[in-house]
Amino acid sequence: MERLRQLRRAKDVMDRDWADPHLDLDAVAAHAGYSRYHFLRAFKEVYGETPGQYLSRRRIERAEDMLRSADLSVTEICMLVGFSSVGTFSSTFKRQTGLTPSEYRTRHVGRGAALIPGCYAMLWAGGFPARGARDEARNSEEAG
């Protein structure tokens, strides 16, 4: 029972801090009181996926919401949901949804309410990323 409580505590951290790009296996394992390798095995045994897979799935779910509802660029959404690389975000998104982020937006926008202006969405999501991260993302997007 204690083991489940510890794993649930770590899962709650991922559910709460999913957008933090610094949230990694070591940080989450520490919340559970496990070494990273023991935590990885225990989490997968209980939840059927690794902590990294779980966190990526949560981030992509949030990105799907933002792509449907917010007038933000793919790069801005990438940064807001905790990815530091547009390429990694796009490939993970496509692997989980079968569509690129742009294809997903094209398919789903217009089927509900109007898009929330980007400035409001950014404020709601915790503000704009630091200038260095924003410039790095822009350079990655332009290169790809």
N, C-alpha and C positions, 0 to 999 in steps of 0.2 A: 504494500500500500504506500509506503514512504517513497518507493521508487517512482510510482505513478505521479505522486504529488510533486516530486522534483522535476520530472519530465514535463508535467503540466505547467509548472512555474516557468520553465524555459520556453515552452510553446507560447505562453502568455506574453513573454518578452518579445518574441517574434511578431505576435499579433499586434502588439502595441507599438513597437519601434520598427516596423517593416520598412519605413522610408529612410532609415538611417543607413547611409552607405558604409559606415564603419561597423555595422553589426556583422560580426563574423562568428565562425564556429567556436573560437576560443571564448568570446564574450558570452555567447549563449550557454555554452557548456559550464562556464563559471557560475551562472545563475542556478544551474541544476546541481552544482557541487560535484561535477564529474570532470575527468580528464577529457580532452577533445575526442580521443579515439573510443573511449568507453561510452561517452555520450552519443557519438555517431551510431555505434552499434545498438545501444539501448533505444534510441529514438526511432531508428528504422524498424526495430523489432516491434515496438508498440504502435507506431503510426503508419507503417508500411511505406515510408519514403524517408529519405535522408533529410536532415535539417535544411540543407541547401536547397533541395528540391521543394520542400515545403515553403521556404521563404521566397523562392523564385515564383512559385505558383501564386502566393499571396500578392506579390508585387505586380505580377501580370494581371491578376484580377482587378487591382486598383487602376492599372494602366487602361484596361478595357473600359472601366467607368469613365475615366478622364477623356479617353478618345471619343466616347459617345456624347459626353456632356460639356466639355470645356474647349474653348477656342484657344488651344495651346499647340505649339509645334511638337512634333515627335521628340525632338531633343529636350524640350522643356519637360515633357512628361517623363522621359527617360530619367532625368535627374531627380524629379520629384518623387519617383517611386523607388529610388535607391540604387539605380544602376549608374555606374560611372563611365560606361562605354556604350555609345549608340549602337555599335555593331553587335555587342553582346546582348543588349536589350532587344534589338530587332530579331536576332536569330533565336533567342529564347522565346520571344513573343510568337514567332512563326511556328516554332516547334510545339508550343502549347495550344495555339488557336488554329493553326493551318493557314493563317493569313499574315502578311506583313502588317505593321501598325497602320500604314497608310491605306492598305486595302481594307483593313478592319474598319477604319474610320469611314471610308467611302461607302462601305456596305451598310453601316449602322447609323450614320448621321441622317437626320431628317425623319426618323421613325418615332420621334418623341418630341420633347420640349426643345426649345431653341438652345443653341450653345451658350454656355456661360462665358462672358468676356474673360479673356486670359488673365487680365489684371486681378479680377475678383477670384478666379480659380487659384492663382498663385498665392494670394493673401490667405485664402482658406487653407491651402496646403502647407502653410508655414513660411511663406515668403519666397523670395527669389534666391536661387543658389548663389554662393559666393562668386565674385567676379572671375576668379581663376578657374573654377569648375565650369562656369558658363562659357568662357573663352575656349577651354579645352574641348567641351562638347561641340561647340560651333566648328572648331577646326576639324574634329573627327567627322562631323556630318558632311563638311565640305569635301573632305578627302574621299569619303565613301560614296 
